Amino acid sequence: MAKALLIIGYTNDFVADKGSLTVGKPAQTLAPEIMRLADQFLSQHDYVIFPTDGYRLNDPFNPETKLYPAHNIIGTTGQKLYGQVGSWFDQHHDDSHVYKLNKNRYSSF
């Protein structure tokens, strides 16, 4: 049975020093372990899935518009995966076991 690694919300807006809702250094230190796990899962033909916030600017139908500053706006640098993890995705996104999915709510399911 295949397994899946979910890497949730590892975007520039959440991880980069100047991200709009950044966690900063604590999240940045996770990159080597995230990449190690992603390589491990992919080498075993398991899935690597990136559920990623994806919003439209000032969306009146999304409650997060009123709760948080604008973040992870579709098509912006802020929504791109951060740093080396983003580079890993760019190298592997054509693999049939690697997916990036936009989501517009807290849940990744």
N, C-alpha and C positions, 0 to 999 in steps of 0.2 A: 504494500500500500504506500502510495506517495505521501510525502509530508510537505508542509509549506512553512516557510519562514516569512512572517509579516514584519516589515520594517515600516513603522507607522510614523508619519509626520516628520521625517528627517529632511526638512526643507530649509532653504536659506532664511525664510522668515522666522522659523523656530530655532535655528541653530547658529547662523552667522552672527558675528559680533553686533552688527547693526540691523539685524532682522527686526521686523515690526513687533513680534511677540517672542523674542529670543530667550532661550534658556542659557545660551552662551557656552562658556568653557565646559561646564559639566556634560553637556550634550556632545560637544566636539571631541571630548576624550573617548567617546564610545565608537568612533569611526573605525579604528583598527579591528575591534571585536566584531562589529557589524560586517565588515568586509570579510573577515575570517569565516564567519558563519555563512555568509552568502556564497563564498567560494565552496565551502563544504557542502552545502545543500545542492548547489548546482552540479558539483562533481558527482553527486549521488543521484542525479536526475530527479531531484526533488524541486519544488517550486520556490521561487523568491518573488514575493509580492510586495509592492510599495503602495499601500492605501494612503492617498495624499489628499489633504484638504484642497479643494478647488472651488473658488467662489467667483461670482461676478461682482464687480464694484458696485456698492450701494444697492444691493439686491433687496427690495422691499419685502420679499417673501421669505427671506432667511433671517431667523431670529438672531443669529450671531452678528448680523450687521449692526445691531444696537448694543450688543454686549462687548464687542472687541473692536480695536482699531482694524482697519483694512489689512488683511493678510492673505497670503496664498491666492492672490488673484490670478485666474487662469491666464496663461501666456506671459506672465511677468517673471523676472529673475527671482523674486521672492518665493515663487512656487516651485522653482527647480530644486532638485535634490542637492544637498549641501556637499561641497568639497570632494574628497576622494570617493565618497559613496555615490555622488553624482557621476563621477568619472567611471566608476564601476558599472553603474546602470547604462551609461552611454556605450560602453564596450559590449554589454550583454543584452541590450534591449531587444535585439532581433531573435534571441533564443526563445524557443517555444515554452520554456519554463520560467520566463521572467516577465512580470506584468507590472505596470504602473496604472493605478486606478484613481480617478478623481472621486472624492466623496464630499458631500456638503452637510455632514452632520457628525456628531462625536463618534458614533459607532463605525467600525471598519467592516461590519458584516451586514 
